[in-house]
Amino acid sequence: MTKRGRDVLPIPDREYKGLIKFDAKDPEAVFPKMDVLRPPAGAPNVVVVLIDDVGFGASSAFGGPCQTPTAERLASEGLKYNRFHTTALCSPTRMATLTGRNHHSVGFGSITELATAAPGYNAIRPNSAATIADTLRLNGYSTAQFGKCHEVPPWEASPIGPFDRWPTGMGFEKFYGFVGGDTHQYAPALYDGTTPIEPPDDPDYHLSEDLAAQCVSWMRQQKTFTPDKPFFVYFAPGATHAPHHVPKEWAEKYKGQFDHGYDIQRGITFAKQKELGVVPADAELTAHNPEIPYWDNMPDELKPVLARQMEVYAGFLEHTDAQVGKLVDALEELEILDDTLFIYIIGDNGASAEGTPQGTFNEMIPLNGFNELETPEFMASHMDDFGGPDSYNHYAVGWAHAMCTPFQWTKQIASHWGGTRNGTVVHWPKGIRARGEVRTQFHHVIDIAPTILEAAGLPEPTFVHGVQQKPLEGVSFAYSFDDPEAEDRHTTQYFEMFGNRGIYHNGWTAVTKHRTPWLIGAIELPAFDDDNWELYNTDEDWSQANDLSKEYPDRLHELQRLWLIEAVKYQVLPLDDRTGERFNSELAGRPDLMAGRSSMRLDGYTRRISENAAPNTKNKSFSVTAELVVPEGGAEGVIATQGGAFGGWGLYVKEGVLKYCYNFIGLDRAYVEAEQPLEPGERQVRIEFRYDGGGAGKGADLVLFIEGEEMGQGRTERSIPYLISLDETLDIGTDAGTPVTDDYPARGNEFNGKIKWVQIDLEPDDHSHMTDSDHMAHVRLVKQ
């Protein structure tokens, strides 16, 4: 089959050319030899590893303080790319990587949870942009994805799908991992394909280790049964995104190594980067960011906590790299490492500055606007728990900035290299002669797919499943494998995220930072036209340290016009800097499984309804009613829960008594319990959450009913205003993940009777439709 014949996918089946005889017993009428589809001879196995939330200056392979021996090993036998770029945020980078198109081109101008109706932001990958997984699968590759899937539209992350935008609908024959932005590393919300599963009941369980084991097992099976068939593995563990969870011994390796603080760490890292040659000798360390407090100005009682945050993160990154090492070891044992194109992208964006200037023990607290509750005393009291299963921790902004050394800014800031430049290692001994060298050509994640196709000898598809395809927008970087002096082929690239904008063109960059990631909803934003633009000649100023906008105003204007041209071309407009409004599906105009309803009746064993697909119980009165069959021996277990240990609510039975718990972001738990046990037989129970009103995050009376008769009262003085959880779900008949309350175990908490149905009824309340202005008012209120 010619290379040309592979541009229309799937490749048609060949007709059987044999002679069909009248009698099946005729020796010539045997089953024909199977016509097995395979890619062109010499096509390598492909492994793409995408680590989460790692800045350019974090990994030891690029001069950082976090030891990554696997990355160093692969780099010593392969190549380091020091001008490789991402989109500055999770979902957009992932979809751009998988499709070879710019993130707005495929509807991923932001994370899926902030989708709007605008084509560049709707979180719906068009079928005219097939993934590299589907292209490879239809050319004879085995395909598998392990880890984080942040590409499913939020209204489709439910038990009823549809599933065509889940990994198994996008070309991956195997998926094992989680769906969403992050998950608890010790109690993850796992899926095998589209089926929710529970992690093994092992006290030493950790998600990253599980993912590596699953990946290694799959690769071994694939080579056992089809040794002549190459595979494509996409390994995206979800680490090192918050929560920064790692076994304590890994964090202990770094004890005391960050006591000097993040300002000094930037200088240490920068010196090491020059020593390694991953930054030019004449590069400058960018200036201190005035929006980030100096280490010396942080409260003395908080500094040990801040140092511990970084110890935990460093251990987390080293632990993650060790799991990647298990993949490398398995490839070596299978004797296929040399024939595997291994692309190790160390970060889907810059280091995350979403943890506030002091960091957080539970990121749900600042995300809901209650930063003031995490006092230095509170943080110090939990210092030993950072990194463990009882935390949902994130380090301070200063550490994020240090992990993006030598650049300005961090994750979300697509204008500056701190948000978008990520160290990348490429290893392929059979395809790359060079060893241990640095490549300085400018590249972007949209270049991954065309590079894989060139390495595999496959054409860019023109039709997939009968749909004409958009051209790939990336450029293969295979030309640079053995030519360090090759001229750049990716010469123009726009950037945009939350109104933070930039354009790269032939060495020059024009950039403007519009909003600050850790001040979401807390400040008035300027008009886009009032943003201040900067200009850098990155051929001479590698780190964007010296703004030349005043010296070269004409060049700045040219690049601003070019940014606008690219923005129109790739569906970047209309610009959208909202956050609070876009988290609300109704205000954002997203599809909603509630579809205008105020009531949802759920089957007794419904599992894993994400917050975006579940009834919105925040900032309003609601009730949960259940029709039960109570066994003769007495009832026990969970009836319905939403959220988990770090915020949520649960209706359950303990020792025969009906109870309800409201968990206020892990800080307070309000309880109400019935005055007498549930009697055997059919029983209807209900909890009413009677919201005070008058704003967001207010209190509520809690009232329990059995058979319509009031049986108990309680109260919570505060409620969760914006986000119950990033990974916990609405579950019926059990509490998956971490438990809302310690009244029942994390495992084995299923209801022991029968749940016929559970119905959630919502009462109208305009506080669930808050705008960014409302959010700012709330933040000001709780800070008073």
ABEGO torsion letter per residue (X at the ends): XBAAAAABOBBBBBBBABBBBABAABAAABBBBBBBBBBBBGBBBBBBBBBBGBBAAABAAAGBABBBAAAAAAAAABBBBABBBBAGBBAAAAAAAAAGBBAAAAGBABBAAABBABAAAAGBBBAABBBAAAAAAAAGBBBBBBEBBAABBAAABBAAOBAAABAAAAGBABBBEBBEABBBAABBBBBBEABBBBBBBBAABBAAAAAAAAAAAAAAAAAAABAABBBBBBBBAGOABOBBBBBAAAAAAABGAAAAEAAAAAAAAAAAAAAAGABBAABBBBBBBAABBBAAABBAAAAAAAAAAAAAAAAAAAAAAAAAAAAAAAAAAAGAAAABBBBBBBEABBBBAAAEAAEBABAAAAAAGAAAABBAAAAAAAAAABGBAABBBBBBAAAAAAAAOABBEBBGBAABAAAABBBBBBBBAAABABBGBBBABBBBAAAAAAAAAAAAGBBBBABBGGBBBBBBABBBAAAAAABAABBBABABBBBBBGGBBBBBBGGBBBBBBABBAAABGABBBBBAAABBBBBBBAAABAAGABBAAAABAAAAAAAAAAAAAAAAAAGAOBBBABAAAAABAAAAGBBBAAGGBABBBBBAABBGBBAAABBBABGBBBBBBBBBBBBAAEBBEBABBBEBAAEEBBBBBBGGBBBBBBBBGGABBBBBBBABBBBBEBBBBBBBBBBAEGEBGBBBBBBBBBGGBBAEBBBBABBBAABABAABBBBBGBBBEBBABAABBABGABBABBBABBBBBBBBBAAAABBAAAAAAAAAAAAX
